[in-house]
């Protein structure tokens, strides 16, 4: 089922072409994952700042502002 194109050797594509495509895809996906990780980190920082601004930590339960 995973061998959906059995005539790939007849067209002249080889392991060298596949390796080049794999390297390019890997570089692209690493760039995407790094971009997503930066977004998650930014979201975490903003969420933590909002939480700290909303939570009362004073013993008298008064708002600091």
C-alpha positions as CSV (number, residue, x, y, z in Angstrom):
1,X,0.0,0.0,0.0
2,X,2.9,2.4,0.7
3,X,4.5,1.6,-2.7
4,X,2.0,3.6,-4.8
5,X,4.3,4.4,-7.7
6,X,6.2,1.3,-8.8
7,X,7.5,2.9,-12.0
8,X,9.7,5.5,-10.2
9,X,12.9,3.7,-11.3
10,X,11.8,3.8,-14.9
11,X,11.6,7.6,-15.0
12,X,15.2,8.0,-13.9
13,X,14.7,9.4,-10.5
14,X,17.2,8.1,-8.0
15,X,18.4,8.3,-4.4
16,X,20.4,11.5,-5.1
17,X,17.3,13.4,-6.2
18,X,15.3,12.1,-3.3
19,X,18.0,13.1,-0.9
20,X,18.0,16.6,-2.2
21,X,14.3,16.9,-1.9
22,X,14.4,15.4,1.6
23,X,17.1,17.9,2.7
24,X,15.1,20.8,1.3
25,X,11.9,19.6,3.0
26,X,13.8,19.2,6.3
27,X,15.2,22.7,6.2
28,X,11.7,24.1,5.4
29,X,10.1,22.2,8.2
30,X,12.7,23.2,10.7
31,X,12.1,26.8,9.8
32,X,8.4,26.4,10.3
33,X,8.8,24.6,13.6
34,X,11.1,27.3,14.9
35,X,8.6,30.0,13.8
36,X,5.8,28.1,15.7
37,X,8.0,27.7,18.8
38,X,8.7,31.4,18.8
39,X,4.9,32.0,18.7
40,X,4.2,29.6,21.5
41,X,7.0,31.3,23.6
42,X,5.6,34.8,22.9
43,X,2.1,33.7,23.8
44,X,3.3,32.2,27.0
45,X,5.1,35.4,28.0
46,X,2.0,37.5,27.3
47,X,-0.3,35.1,29.1
48,X,1.9,35.1,32.2
49,X,2.1,38.9,32.2
50,X,-1.7,39.1,32.0
51,X,-2.1,36.5,34.8
52,X,0.3,38.3,37.0
53,X,-1.5,41.6,36.4
54,X,-4.9,40.1,37.2
55,X,-4.0,38.1,40.3
56,X,-4.0,39.8,43.7
57,X,-1.0,38.8,45.7
58,X,-1.3,41.3,48.6
59,X,-2.4,39.9,51.9
60,X,-5.1,42.5,52.3
61,X,-6.6,41.4,48.9
62,X,-6.6,44.9,47.6
63,X,-5.9,45.7,44.0
64,X,-2.4,47.2,43.5
65,X,-3.6,49.9,41.2
